[in-house]
Amino acid sequence: MGWKGTLRSVNAAVNRMEREANRRQRELARQQKIQNKINELEQAAYEVEIFNDYIKKIKTIHTECSPVIDWMRIARQAEPVKPTRLSAKEVAAKRKLENFKPGIFQKLLGRSEEAKKKLQNKVIAAKCEDDEVYENALREYQLDMLSWSDECGLARKVICGDPQSYIHVLEKFGGFKEIGDLGTGLQFTVSEEAFVGVDLNIHSKDIIPADSKSLLQSGKLSVKKMNKIMFNELFQDYVCSAVLRVAREVFAVLPVDKAEITAVDEILNRSTGHLETQPILSVLVARDTLESINLDAIDPSDSMSNFVCNMEFKKTSGFNVVERLSWRVEVA
């Protein structure tokens, strides 16, 4: 083959390599497009799942609750037992010293006294170890005594209906974190008659999403501005669910039979044109009534009919301002 034939062969090989490289590039681009599509669909499904989980969460806050605190049991718990100093290690070391008999090699090498001295030192060390064990136990006992005294003292105050103790218990033991994480603040009041009131400062714009998310038949994500009726209904369910949750938490940590829960939000005052914090739901929740309800199966908004309740709500306009319940009248 001449040089021209060789050159043609080289050019043909180069062209084949370029065509193959281009083919591979197109195939990779096609695969990347498919992968991007899969990633897009997976991301869409993930976003819809997160959205649906959040909607479910804000409508079912009432289904969880902290453990019930038995203040009577706490008040009656036995005082910690003061530890007794034991000399187990010292006694064992002394026994070895008393039973010591030098061996024949110790006698021959003149090491009997040295071996005995070691055992005597071990007695001293064992005594120190017994002292340390006792001191540690004593320190732990003193801490237990402080804790026992505080717990019993608090329990007795709670049982007697001390208002300040009620507030302390609600703030320290009430499981309100989930509600707070959603942007809802709480304020507690306790009367001299040990009646508990809780205000939920709700911020609807921080709770209910502005957009709804769903999947199209193609699997793509659809994001639409949430319609007013859906927004209002979700907000009502959240408020009522939060009210039930707060009542459950109050009953879990305090020995009370009733609690007044009032949800407040910024509502437009049509006479001034300004937003004002006003009650939108005020409920007197009775413990026995709440405990008789199957909380896992209820619609939180519909459940308000079980209680003395002030609520004015329309799907098209949402909550209206209501009068705060007068618990002094309702409890009588």
C-alpha positions, 0 to 999 in steps of 0.5 A: 500500500502506497503512502496515499492508501495509508493516508486514506486508511488513517483518515478513515480510522480517524473518522470512525473514531470521531463518529463513535465518539459522537455516538457515545456523546449522544448516548450519554446525553440521552441517558443524562436526559432520562436521569434528569427526568427520573430525578425530576419525578423523584424530587416532585414525589418527595416534595408532595410527600413532605407537603402531605406529611406536614398537612397531616401533622398540623391536623393531628397534633392532638393525637400525641401527648406527654406522659401523665405525672402522678403528683400524689405518688411523687409526694408519697415517695420514700426518703432516700436511704442514707448509705452505711460505711462498709469496710469490706475491702479493709476486712479482706486485707486484714484477714490476709495480713492476719493469716500471713505466714512467710514461705520458706524462700521468704525466710531464707532470703530475709524477706518476711518483714518486707512481705508483711509490710506490703500486706500492712500497706494494702490494709491502709490502701483498702481502708482508703478505698472503703472511705472513697466508696462511702464518700461517693455514696454519701455525695450521691445520697445528698444529691438524691436528698435535694432532688427528693426534697424538691420533687416532694415539695413541688408535688405537695404544692401542686396537690394544694393548687399553688398557682405559681407551682402550676405555672412552673410545671406547665413551663417545665414539664408541659410538652408544648415544643411541637406546637411552639416549633410551628410558630405558635406561642403560649401564655399561661395564667392560673387563678387563685382558685387554681383554674388554668387558662392558656392563650395560644398566640397563633400566626396563620401565615406561619402555619398554613402554606401559601401553596398546595403541591400535588402530582400531575398524571405525568408525575410532574410537580404541580404547585398552585396557590392554595385556594381560600376555602382550603386555607381556611379549613386547614387553619381551622383544623390546626387551631382546633387540634392545637387546642386539644393538644394543649388541653391534653398537656395541661391534664397530663401534668396538672391535677385539674378537671377543666381548663380554658384554652383560647386561641388568638390571632391577628384579625382585621378590625374593620372599624379601624382597618388595622390588624389586632390580636383577638380571640378566635376560639375560646373553649372550656375543656373538661377532662372527663369529656376529652378522655371519652373522645376517640382522638385518633378518629375525630375531625378536630374542628367538629370535636369542638361541639363536645365542649363549651365553646365560642367559635364563629367560622365560615369556609369563605371568610375563616374565623371571626372574633369571639368573646373569651369564655368567662370560666368563673361563670362556666365552672360554677 
